[in-house]
Amino acid sequence: MNIKEIIDTIYSLPQASNESLIQHISEVSYSKGFCLMEADKVIPYIYFLKKGIVRAYASTESNDITFWFGTEGETIVSMKSYVDEKPGYENIELLEDCEFYKLETEKLKILYNEDIHIANWGRKFAERELVKTEELIISRQYKTAMERYKDLLKEKPYLLQRVQLGHIASYLGIAQVSLSRIRAEIK
C-alpha cells in the first residue's frame, strides 16, 4: 500500500493537508527478526506498514505472549509513548522483511497545532487504536480459544501461511498442542 492509501483509510484529508503530512514521512526497511519497538523504551515514531508482517508481544519470565499481528496498511505505534511520552509495554518483532513509512511523533504533534484537518486525522487515528484495543480485550475475556481461532480464520486467514504456529497459539492464549487439537476438530 502507498502512504496516501494508508492515510485515507484512517481519515481522508484535503490535498494540501495530505501533502503537508506526507512531507514529514520517510521510508525505511528492516530485516526479519528486527525489533522495531522495545518494551520499557519511549518510541518517538509511528510506523505504517507498507510491506510485511509484525507481531506485538510482551515478555514474561517464562515466555513471550503475542497479542497482535500487523500486516500491510496497518499502523504500528506504542500508544503509551505516543500519548504520554513514556516507555511502552510492547515489543514489535518483524516476522518478515518489512518496509515501513515512518513519522516522528513530535512532528505530527506540531502539525496538529497547524492544521485542523491533520488534528482530526490524529483524533480518528487514536479512536481506531482504541477500538482495536477494545476488541482485543473483549475477545480475550469473553471468547473461547476455539472462537478466537475461528475469528482468525474468518478475518485474517493468511496469517496461518505467514506466521509460525507457536506465535498463533500464543496469540490465542493456548499451548501449541491445544491449537493442533482445535485445528484437527475444524477440519
Contact map, one row per residue, 1 for C-alpha under 8 A:
1110110000000000000000000000000000000000000000000110000000000000000000011000000000000000000000000000000000000000000000000000000000000000000000000000000000000000000000000000000000000000000
1111110000000000000000000000000000000000000000000100000000000000000000000000000000000000000000000000000000000000000000000000000000000000000000000000000000000000000000000000000000000000000
1111111000000000000001000000000000000000000000010100000000000000000000000000000000000000000000000000100000000000000000000000000000000000000000000000000000000000000000000000000000000000000
0111111100000000010001000000000000000000000000000000000000000000000000000000000000000000000000000000000000000000000000000000000000000000000000000000000000000000000000000000000000000000000
1111111110000000000000000000000000000000000000000000000000000000000000000000000000000000000000000000000000000000000000000000000000000000000000000000000000000000000000000000000000000000000
1111111111000000000000000000000000000000000000010000000000000000000000001100000000000000000000000000000000000000000000000000000000000000000000000000000000000000000000000000000000000000000
0011111111111000000000000000000000000000000000000000000000000000000000000000000000000000000000000000000000000000000000000000000000000000000000000000000000000000000000000000000000000000000
0001111111111000000000000000000000000000000000000000000000000000000000000000000000000000000000000000000000000000000000000000000000000000000000000000000000000000000000000000000000000000000
0000111111110000000000000000000000000000000000000000000000000000000000000000000000000000000000000000000000000000000000000000000000000000000000000000000000000000000000000000000000000000000
0000011111110000000000000000000000000000000000000000000000000000000000000000000000000000000000000000000000000000000000001001100100000000000000000000000000000000000000000000000000000000000
0000001111111000000000000000000000000000000000000000000000000000000000000000000000000000000000000000000000000000000000011001100000000000000000000000000000000000000000000000000000000000000
0000001111111100000000000000000000000000000000000000000000000000000000000000000000000000000000000000000000000000000000001000000000000000000000000000000000000000000000000000000000000000000
0000001100111110110000000000000000000000000000000000000000000000000000000000000000000000000000000000000000000000000011001000000000000000000000000000000000000000000000000000000000000000000
0000000000011111110000000000000000000000000000000000000000000000000000000000000000000000000000000000000000000000000010000000000000000000000000000000000000000000000000000000000000000000000
0000000000001111111000000000000000000000000000000000000000000000000000000000000000000000000000000000000000000000000000000000000000000000000000000000000000000000000000000000000000000000000
0000000000000111111100000000000000000000000000000000000000000000000000000000000000000000000000000000000000000000000000000000000000000000000000000000000000000000000000000000000000000000000
0000000000001111111110000000000000000000000000000000000000000000000000000000000000000000000000000000000000000000001011000000000000000000000000000000000000000000000000000000000000000000000
0001000000001111111111000000000000000000000000000000000000000000000000000000000000000000000000000000000000000000000001000000000000000000000000000000000000000000000000000000000000000000000
0000000000000011111111100000000000000000000000000000000000000000000000000000000000000000000000000000000000000000000000000000000000000000000000000000000000000000000000000000000000000000000
0000000000000001111111110000000000000000000000000000000000000000000000000000000000000000000000000000000000000000000000000000000000000000000000000000000000000000000000000000000000000000000
0000000000000000111111111000000000000000000000000000000000000000000000000000000000000000000000000000000000010010000001000000000000000000000000000000000000000000000000000000000000000000000
0011000000000000011111111000000000000000000000000000000000000000000000000000000000000000000000000000000000000000000000000000000000000000000000000000000000000000000000000000000000000000000
0000000000000000001111111100000000000000000000000000000000000000000000000000000000000000000000000000000000000000000000000000000000000000000000000000000000000000000000000000000000000000000
0000000000000000000111111100000000000000000000000000000000000000000000000000000000000000000000000000001100100000000000000000000000000000000000000000000000000000000000000000000000000000000
0000000000000000000011111110000000000000000000000000000000000000000000000000000000000000000000000000111100000000000000000000000000000000000000000000000000000000000000000000000000000000000
0000000000000000000000111111000000000000000000000000000000000000000000000000000000000000000000000000111000000000000000000000000000000000000000000000000000000000000000000000000000000000000
0000000000000000000000001111100000000000000000000000000000000000000000000000000000000000000000000011110000000000000000000000000000000000000000000000000000000000000000000000000000000000000
0000000000000000000000000111110000000000000000000000000000000000000000000000000000000000000000000011110000000000000000000000000000000000000000000000000000000000000000000000000000000000000
0000000000000000000000000011111000000000000000000000000000000000000000000000000000000000000000001111000000000000000000000000000000000000000000000000000000000000000000000000000000000000000
0000000000000000000000000001111101000000000000000000000000000000000000000000000000000000000001001110000000000000000000000000000000000000000000000000000000000000000000000000000000000000000
0000000000000000000000000000111111000000000000000000000000000000000000000000000000000000000001011100000000000000000000000000000000000000000000000000000000000000000000000000000000000000000
0000000000000000000000000000011111000000000000000000000000000000000000000000000000000000000011111100000000000000000000000000000000000000000000000000000000000000000000000000000000000000000
0000000000000000000000000000001111100000000000000000000000000000000000000000000000000000000011110000000000000000000000000000000000000000000000000000000000000000000000000000000000000000000
0000000000000000000000000000011111110000000000000000000000000000000000000000000000000000000011000000000000000000000000000000000000000000000000000000000000000000000000000000000000000000000
0000000000000000000000000000000011111100000000000000000000000000000000000000000000000000001111000000000000000000000000000000000000000000000000000000000000000000000000000000000000000000000
0000000000000000000000000000000001111100000000000000000000000000000000000000000000000000001111000000000000000000000000000000000000000000000000000000000000000000000000000000000000000000000
0000000000000000000000000000000000111110101000000000000000000000000000000000010000000000011110000000000000000000000000000000000000000000000000000000000000000000000000000000000000000000000
0000000000000000000000000000000000111111100000000000000000000000000000000000000000000001111100000000000000000000000000000000000000000000000000000000000000000000000000000000000000000000000
0000000000000000000000000000000000001111100000000000000001000000000000000000000000000011111000000000000000000000000000000000000000000000000000000000000000000000000000000000000000000000000
0000000000000000000000000000000000000111110000000000000000000000000000000000000000000011110000000000000000000000000000000000000000000000000000000000000000000000000000000000000000000000000
0000000000000000000000000000000000001111111000000000000000000000000000000000000000000111000000000000000000000000000000000000000000000000000000000000000000000000000000000000000000000000000
0000000000000000000000000000000000000001111100000000000000000000000000000000000010001111000000000000000000000000000000000000000000000000000000000000000000000000000000000000000000000000000
0000000000000000000000000000000000001000111110000000000000000000000000000000010011001011000000000000000000000000000000000000000000000000000000000000000000000000000000000000000000000000000
0000000000000000000000000000000000000000011111000000000000000000000000000000000011001000000000000000000111000000000000000000000000000000000000000000000000000000000000000000000000000000000
0000000000000000000000000000000000000000001111100000000000000000000000000000100001000000000000000000011110000000000000000000000000000000000000000000000000000000000000000000000000000000000
0000000000000000000000000000000000000000000111110000000000000000000000000011110000000000000000000000011110000000000000000000000000000000000000000000000000000000000000000000000000000000000
0000000000000000000000000000000000000000000011111000000000000000000000000011100000000000000000000001111000000000000000000000000000000000000000000000000000000000000000000000000000000000000
0010010000000000000000000000000000000000000001111100000000000000000000001111000000000000000000000001110000000000000000000000000000000000000000000000000000000000000000000000000000000000000
0000000000000000000000000000000000000000000000111111100000000000000001111111000000000000000000000111100000000000000000000000000000000000000000000000000000000000000000000000000000000000000
1110000000000000000000000000000000000000000000011111000000000000000000011000000000000000000000000111100000000000000000000000000000000000000000000000000000000000000000000000000000000000000
1000000000000000000000000000000000000000000000001111100000000000000000111000000000000000000000000111000000000000000000000000000000000000000000000000000000000000000000000000000000000000000
0000000000000000000000000000000000000000000000001111110000000000000000110000000000000000000001111110000000000000000000000000000000000000000000000000000000000000000000000000000000000000000
0000000000000000000000000000000000000000000000001011111000000000000011110000000000000000000001111100000000000000000000000000000000000000000000000000000000000000010000000000000000000000000
0000000000000000000000000000000000000000000000000001111100000000000011100000000000000000000111110000000000000000000000000000000000000000000000000000000000000000000000000000000000000000000
0000000000000000000000000000000000000000000000000000111110000000011111000000000000000000000111100000000000000000000000000000000000000000000000000000000000000000000000000000000000000000000
0000000000000000000000000000000000000000000000000000011111000000011111000000000000000000011110000000000000000000000000000000000000000000000000000000000000000000000000000000000000000000000
0000000000000000000000000000000000000000000000000000001111100001111100000000000000000000011100000000000000000000000000000000000000000000000000000000000000000000000000000000000000000000000
0000000000000000000000000000000000000010000000000000000111110001111000000000000000000000111000000000000000000000000000000000000000000000000000000000000000000000000000000000000000000000000
0000000000000000000000000000000000000000000000000000000011111111100000000000000000000000000000000000000000000000000000000000000000000000000000000000000000000000000000000000000000000000000
0000000000000000000000000000000000000000000000000000000001111111100000000000000000000000000000000000000000000000000000000000000000000000000000000000000000000000000000000000000000000000000
0000000000000000000000000000000000000000000000000000000000111110000000000000000000000000000000000000000000000000000000000000000000000000000000000000000000000000000000000000000000000000000
0000000000000000000000000000000000000000000000000000000000111111000000000000000000000000000000000000000000000000000000000000000000000000000000000000000000000000000000000000000000000000000
0000000000000000000000000000000000000000000000000000000000111111100000000000000000000000000000000000000000000000000000000000000000000000000000000000000000000000000000000000000000000000000
0000000000000000000000000000000000000000000000000000000011110111110000000000000000000000000000000000000000000000000000000000000000000000000000000000000000000000000000000100000000000000000
0000000000000000000000000000000000000000000000000000000011110011111000000000000000000000000000000000000000000000000000000000000000000000000000000000000000000000000000000110100000000000000
0000000000000000000000000000000000000000000000000000001111000001111110000000000000000000000000000000000000000000000000000000000000000000000000000000000000000000000000110110000000000000000
0000000000000000000000000000000000000000000000000000001111000000111110000000000000000000000000000000000000000000000000000000000000000000000000000000000000000000000000000110000000000000000
0000000000000000000000000000000000000000000000000000001110000000011111000000000000000000000000000000000000000000000000000000000000000000000000000000000000000000000000000010000000000000000
0000000000000000000000000000000000000000000000000000111100000000011111100000000000000000000000000000000000000000000000000000000000000000000000000000000000000000000000000000000000000000000
0000000000000000000000000000000000000000000000001000111100000000000111110111000000000000000000000000000000000000000000000000000000000000000000000000000000000000000000000000000000000000000
0000000000000000000000000000000000000000000000001011110000000000000011111100000000000000000000000000000000000000000000000000000000000000000000000000000000000000000000000000000000000000000
1000000000000000000000000000000000000000000000001111100000000000000001111100000000000000000000000000000000000000000000000000000000000000000000000000000000000000000000000000000000000000000
1000010000000000000000000000000000000000000000011110000000000000000000111110000000000000000000000000000000000000000000000000000000000000000000000000000000000000000000000000000000000000000
0000010000000000000000000000000000000000000000011000000000000000000001111111000000000000000000000000000000000000000000000000000000000000000000000000000000000000000000000000000000000000000
0000000000000000000000000000000000000000000001111000000000000000000001001111100000000000000000000000000000000000000000000000000000000000000000000000000000000000000000000000000000000000000
0000000000000000000000000000000000000000000001111000000000000000000001000111110000000000000000000000000000000000000000000000000000000000000000000000000000000000000000000000000000000000000
0000000000000000000000000000000000000000000011100000000000000000000000000011111001000000000000000000000000000000000000000000000000000000000000000000000000000000000000000000000000000000000
0000000000000000000000000000000000001000001001000000000000000000000000000001111111000001110000000000000000000000000000000000000000000000000000000000000000000000000000000000000000000000000
0000000000000000000000000000000000000000000000000000000000000000000000000000111111110001000000000000000000000000000000000000000000000000000000000000000000000000000000000000000000000000000
0000000000000000000000000000000000000000000000000000000000000000000000000000011111111111100000000000000000000000000000000000000000000000000000000000000000000000000000000000000000000000000
0000000000000000000000000000000000000000011100000000000000000000000000000000011111111111000000000000000000000000000000000000000000000000000000000000000000000000000000000000000000000000000
0000000000000000000000000000000000000000001110000000000000000000000000000000111111111100000000000000000010000000000000000000000000000000000000000000000000000000000000000000000000000000000
0000000000000000000000000000000000000000000000000000000000000000000000000000001111111000000000000000000000000000000000000000000000000000000000000000000000000000000000000000000000000000000
0000000000000000000000000000000000000000000000000000000000000000000000000000001111111100000000000000000000000000000000000000000000000000000000000000000000000000000000000000000000000000000
0000000000000000000000000000000000000000011100000000000000000000000000000000000111111110000000000000000000000000000000000000000000000000000000000000000000000000000000000000000000000000000
0000000000000000000000000000000000000000110000000000000000000000000000000000000111011111000000000000000000000000000000000000000000000000000000000000000000000000000000000000000000000000000
0000000000000000000000000000000000000011111000000000000000000000000000000000000110001111100000000000000000000000000000000000000000000000000000000000000000000000000000000000000000000000000
0000000000000000000000000000000000000111111000000000000000000000000000000000011110000111110000000000000000000000000000000000000000000000000000000000000000000000000000000000000000000000000
0000000000000000000000000000000000000111000000000000000001000000000000000000010100000011111000000000000000000000000000000000000000000000000000000000000000000000000000000000000000000000000
0000000000000000000000000000000000001111000000000000000111000000000000000000010000000001111100000000000000000000000000000000000000000000000000000000000000000000000000000000000000000000000
0000000000000000000000000000000000111110000000000000000111000000000000000000000000000000111110000000000000000000000000000000000000000000000000000000000000000000000000000000000000000000000
0000000000000000000000000000000000111100000000000000011110000000000000000000000000000000011111000000000000000000000000000000000000000000000000000000000000000000000000000000000000000000000
0000000000000000000000000000000111111000000000000000011100000000000000000000000000000000001111100000000000000000000000000000000000000000000000000000000000000000000000000000000000000000000
0000000000000000000000000000011111110000000000000001111000000000000000000000000000000000000111111100000000000000000000000000000000000000000000000000000000000000000000000000000000000000000
0000000000000000000000000000000110000000000000000001111000000000000000000000000000000000000011111000000000000000000000000000000000000000000000000000000000000000001000000000000000000000000
0000000000000000000000000000001110000000000000000001110000000000000000000000000000000000000001111100000000000000000000000000000000000000000000000000000000000000000000000000000000000000000
0000000000000000000000000000111100000000000000000001100000000000000000000000000000000000000001111110000000000000000000000000000000000000000000000000000000000000000000000000000000000000000
0000000000000000000000000000111100000000000000001111100000000000000000000000000000000000000001011111000000000000000000000000000000000000000000000000000000000000000000000000000000000000000
0000000000000000000000000011110000000000000000001111000000000000000000000000000000000000000000001111100000000000000000000000000000000000000000000000000000000000000000000000000000000000000
0000000000000000000000000011100000000000000000111110000000000000000000000000000000000000000000000111110000000000000000000000000000000000000000000000000000000000000000000000000000000000000
0010000000000000000000001111000000000000000000111100000000000000000000000000000000000000000000000011111000000000000000000000000000000000000000000000000000000000000000000000000000000000000
0000000000000000000000001111000000000000000011110000000000000000000000000000000000000000000000000001111100000000000000000000000000000000000000000000000000000000000000000000000000000000000
0000000000000000000000011100000000000000000011100000000000000000000000000000000000000000000000000000111110110000000000000000000000000000000000000000000000000000000000000000000000000000000
0000000000000000000000011000000000000000000111000000000000000000000000000000000000000000000000000000011111110000000000000000000000000000000000000000000000000000000000000000000000000000000
0000000000000000000000000000000000000000000111000000000000000000000000000000000001000000000000000000001111111000000000000000000000000000000000000000000000000000000000000000000000000000000
0000000000000000000000000000000000000000000100000000000000000000000000000000000000000000000000000000000111111100000000000000000000000000000000000000000000000000000000000000000000000000000
0000000000000000000000010000000000000000000000000000000000000000000000000000000000000000000000000000001111111110000000000000000000000000000000000000000000000000000000000000000000000000000
0000000000000000000010000000000000000000000000000000000000000000000000000000000000000000000000000000001111111111000000000000000000000000000000000000000000000000000000000000000000000000000
0000000000000000000000000000000000000000000000000000000000000000000000000000000000000000000000000000000011111111100000000000000000000000000000000000000000000000000000000000000000000000000
0000000000000000000000000000000000000000000000000000000000000000000000000000000000000000000000000000000001111111110000000000000000000000000000000000000000000000000000000000000000000000000
0000000000000000000010000000000000000000000000000000000000000000000000000000000000000000000000000000000000111111111001100000000000000000000000000000000000000000000000000000000000000000000
0000000000000000000000000000000000000000000000000000000000000000000000000000000000000000000000000000000000011111111101100100000000000000000000000000000000000000000000000000000000000000000
0000000000000000000000000000000000000000000000000000000000000000000000000000000000000000000000000000000000001111111100100000000000000000000000000000000000000000000000000000000000000000000
0000000000000000000000000000000000000000000000000000000000000000000000000000000000000000000000000000000000000111111100000000000000000000000000000000000000000000000000000000000000000000000
0000000000000000100000000000000000000000000000000000000000000000000000000000000000000000000000000000000000000011111111100000000000000000000000000000000000000000000000000000000000000000000
0000000000000000000000000000000000000000000000000000000000000000000000000000000000000000000000000000000000000001111111110000000000000000000000000000000000000000000000000000000000000000000
0000000000001100100000000000000000000000000000000000000000000000000000000000000000000000000000000000000000000000001111111000000000000000000000000000000000000000000000000000000000000000000
0000000000001000110010000000000000000000000000000000000000000000000000000000000000000000000000000000000000000011001111111100000000000000000000000000000000000000000000000000000000000000000
0000000000000000000000000000000000000000000000000000000000000000000000000000000000000000000000000000000000000011101111111110000000000000000000000000000000000000000000000000000000000000000
0000000000100000000000000000000000000000000000000000000000000000000000000000000000000000000000000000000000000000000111111111000000000000000000000000000000000000000000000000000000000000000
0000000001111000000000000000000000000000000000000000000000000000000000000000000000000000000000000000000000000000000011111111100000000000000000000000000000000000000000000000000000000000000
0000000000000000000000000000000000000000000000000000000000000000000000000000000000000000000000000000000000000001000001111111110000000000000000000000000000000000000000000000000000000000000
0000000000000000000000000000000000000000000000000000000000000000000000000000000000000000000000000000000000000000000000111111111000000000000000000000000000000000000000000000000000000000000
0000000001100000000000000000000000000000000000000000000000000000000000000000000000000000000000000000000000000000000000011111111100000000000000000000000000000000000000000000000000000000000
0000000001100000000000000000000000000000000000000000000000000000000000000000000000000000000000000000000000000000000000001111111110000000000000000000000000000000000000000000000000000000000
0000000000000000000000000000000000000000000000000000000000000000000000000000000000000000000000000000000000000000000000000111111111000000000000000000000000000000000000000000000000000000000
0000000000000000000000000000000000000000000000000000000000000000000000000000000000000000000000000000000000000000000000000011111111100000000000000000000000000000000000000000000000000000000
0000000001000000000000000000000000000000000000000000000000000000000000000000000000000000000000000000000000000000000000000001111111110000000000000000000000000000000000000000000000000000000
0000000000000000000000000000000000000000000000000000000000000000000000000000000000000000000000000000000000000000000000000000111111111000000000000000000000000000000000000000000000000000000
0000000000000000000000000000000000000000000000000000000000000000000000000000000000000000000000000000000000000000000000000000011111111100000000000000000000000000000000000000000000000000000
0000000000000000000000000000000000000000000000000000000000000000000000000000000000000000000000000000000000000000000000000000001111111110000000000000000000000000000000000000000000000000000
0000000000000000000000000000000000000000000000000000000000000000000000000000000000000000000000000000000000000000000000000000000111111111000000000000000000000000000000000000000000000000000
0000000000000000000000000000000000000000000000000000000000000000000000000000000000000000000000000000000000000000000000000000000011111111100000000000000000000000000000000000000000000000000
0000000000000000000000000000000000000000000000000000000000000000000000000000000000000000000000000000000000000000000000000000000001111111110000000000000000000000000000000000000000000000000
0000000000000000000000000000000000000000000000000000000000000000000000000000000000000000000000000000000000000000000000000000000000111111111000000000000000000000000000000000000000000000000
0000000000000000000000000000000000000000000000000000000000000000000000000000000000000000000000000000000000000000000000000000000000011111111100000000000000000000000000000000000000000000000
0000000000000000000000000000000000000000000000000000000000000000000000000000000000000000000000000000000000000000000000000000000000001111111110000000000000000000000000000000000000000000000
0000000000000000000000000000000000000000000000000000000000000000000000000000000000000000000000000000000000000000000000000000000000000111111111100000000000000000000000000000000000000000000
0000000000000000000000000000000000000000000000000000000000000000000000000000000000000000000000000000000000000000000000000000000000000011111111100001000000000000000000000000000000000000000
0000000000000000000000000000000000000000000000000000000000000000000000000000000000000000000000000000000000000000000000000000000000000001111111110000000000000000000000000000000000000000000
0000000000000000000000000000000000000000000000000000000000000000000000000000000000000000000000000000000000000000000000000000000000000000111111100000000000000000000000000000000000000000000
0000000000000000000000000000000000000000000000000000000000000000000000000000000000000000000000000000000000000000000000000000000000000000011111110000000000000000000000000000000000000000000
0000000000000000000000000000000000000000000000000000000000000000000000000000000000000000000000000000000000000000000000000000000000000000011111111111000000000000000000000000000000000000000
0000000000000000000000000000000000000000000000000000000000000000000000000000000000000000000000000000000000000000000000000000000000000000000101111111000000000000000000000000000000000000000
0000000000000000000000000000000000000000000000000000000000000000000000000000000000000000000000000000000000000000000000000000000000000000000000111111100000000000000000000001110000000000000
0000000000000000000000000000000000000000000000000000000000000000000000000000000000000000000000000000000000000000000000000000000000000000000000111111110000000000000000000000000000000100000
0000000000000000000000000000000000000000000000000000000000000000000000000000000000000000000000000000000000000000000000000000000000000000000000111111111000000000000000000000000000000000000
0000000000000000000000000000000000000000000000000000000000000000000000000000000000000000000000000000000000000000000000000000000000000000001000111111111100000000000000000001000000000000000
0000000000000000000000000000000000000000000000000000000000000000000000000000000000000000000000000000000000000000000000000000000000000000000000001111111110000000000000000001000000000000000
0000000000000000000000000000000000000000000000000000000000000000000000000000000000000000000000000000000000000000000000000000000000000000000000000111111111000000000000000000000000000000000
0000000000000000000000000000000000000000000000000000000000000000000000000000000000000000000000000000000000000000000000000000000000000000000000000011111111110000000000000000000000000000000
0000000000000000000000000000000000000000000000000000000000000000000000000000000000000000000000000000000000000000000000000000000000000000000000000001111111111000000000000000000000000000000
0000000000000000000000000000000000000000000000000000000000000000000000000000000000000000000000000000000000000000000000000000000000000000000000000000111111111000000000000000000000000000000
0000000000000000000000000000000000000000000000000000000000000000000000000000000000000000000000000000000000000000000000000000000000000000000000000000011111111000000000000000000000000000000
0000000000000000000000000000000000000000000000000000000000000000000000000000000000000000000000000000000000000000000000000000000000000000000000000000001111111000000000000000000000000000000
0000000000000000000000000000000000000000000000000000000000000000000000000000000000000000000000000000000000000000000000000000000000000000000000000000001111111110000000000000000000000000000
0000000000000000000000000000000000000000000000000000000000000000000000000000000000000000000000000000000000000000000000000000000000000000000000000000000111111111100000000000000000000000000
0000000000000000000000000000000000000000000000000000000000000000000000000000000000000000000000000000000000000000000000000000000000000000000000000000000000011111110000000000000000000000000
0000000000000000000000000000000000000000000000000000000000000000000000000000000000000000000000000000000000000000000000000000000000000000000000000000000000011111111000000000000000000000000
0000000000000000000000000000000000000000000000000000000000000000000000000000000000000000000000000000000000000000000000000000000000000000000000000000000000001111111110010000000000000000000
0000000000000000000000000000000000000000000000000000000000000000000000000000000000000000000000000000000000000000000000000000000000000000000000000000000000001111111000000000000000000000000
0000000000000000000000000000000000000000000000000000100000000000000000000000000000000000000000000000000000000000000000000000000000000000000000000000000000000111111100000000000000000000000
0000000000000000000000000000000000000000000000000000000000000000000000000000000000000000000000100000000000000000000000000000000000000000000000000000000000000011111110110000000000000000000
0000000000000000000000000000000000000000000000000000000000000000000000000000000000000000000000000000000000000000000000000000000000000000000000000000000000000001011111110000000000000000000
0000000000000000000000000000000000000000000000000000000000000000000000000000000000000000000000000000000000000000000000000000000000000000000000000000000000000001001111111000000100000000000
0000000000000000000000000000000000000000000000000000000000000000000000000000000000000000000000000000000000000000000000000000000000000000000000000000000000000000000111111100001100000000000
0000000000000000000000000000000000000000000000000000000000000000010000000000000000000000000000000000000000000000000000000000000000000000000000000000000000000000001111111110000000000000000
0000000000000000000000000000000000000000000000000000000000000000010000000000000000000000000000000000000000000000000000000000000000000000000000000000000000000001001111111111000000000000000
0000000000000000000000000000000000000000000000000000000000000000000000000000000000000000000000000000000000000000000000000000000000000000000000000000000000000000000011111111111101100000000
0000000000000000000000000000000000000000000000000000000000000001111000000000000000000000000000000000000000000000000000000000000000000000000000000000000000000000000001111111111100000000000
0000000000000000000000000000000000000000000000000000000000000000111100000000000000000000000000000000000000000000000000000000000000000000000000000000000000000000000000111111110000000000000
0000000000000000000000000000000000000000000000000000000000000000000000000000000000000000000000000000000000000000000000000000000000000000000000001001100000000000000000011111110000000000000
0000000000000000000000000000000000000000000000000000000000000000100000000000000000000000000000000000000000000000000000000000000000000000000000001000000000000000000000001111111000000000000
0000000000000000000000000000000000000000000000000000000000000000000000000000000000000000000000000000000000000000000000000000000000000000000000001000000000000000000000001111111101100000000
0000000000000000000000000000000000000000000000000000000000000000000000000000000000000000000000000000000000000000000000000000000000000000000000000000000000000000000001001100111111100000000
0000000000000000000000000000000000000000000000000000000000000000000000000000000000000000000000000000000000000000000000000000000000000000000000000000000000000000000011001100011111110000000
0000000000000000000000000000000000000000000000000000000000000000000000000000000000000000000000000000000000000000000000000000000000000000000000000000000000000000000000000000001111111000000
0000000000000000000000000000000000000000000000000000000000000000000000000000000000000000000000000000000000000000000000000000000000000000000000000000000000000000000000001000011111111100000
0000000000000000000000000000000000000000000000000000000000000000000000000000000000000000000000000000000000000000000000000000000000000000000000000000000000000000000000001000011111111110000
0000000000000000000000000000000000000000000000000000000000000000000000000000000000000000000000000000000000000000000000000000000000000000000000000000000000000000000000000000000111111111000
0000000000000000000000000000000000000000000000000000000000000000000000000000000000000000000000000000000000000000000000000000000000000000000000000000000000000000000000000000000011111111100
0000000000000000000000000000000000000000000000000000000000000000000000000000000000000000000000000000000000000000000000000000000000000000000000000100000000000000000000000000000001111111110
0000000000000000000000000000000000000000000000000000000000000000000000000000000000000000000000000000000000000000000000000000000000000000000000000000000000000000000000000000000000111111111
0000000000000000000000000000000000000000000000000000000000000000000000000000000000000000000000000000000000000000000000000000000000000000000000000000000000000000000000000000000000011111111
0000000000000000000000000000000000000000000000000000000000000000000000000000000000000000000000000000000000000000000000000000000000000000000000000000000000000000000000000000000000001111111
0000000000000000000000000000000000000000000000000000000000000000000000000000000000000000000000000000000000000000000000000000000000000000000000000000000000000000000000000000000000000111111
0000000000000000000000000000000000000000000000000000000000000000000000000000000000000000000000000000000000000000000000000000000000000000000000000000000000000000000000000000000000000011111
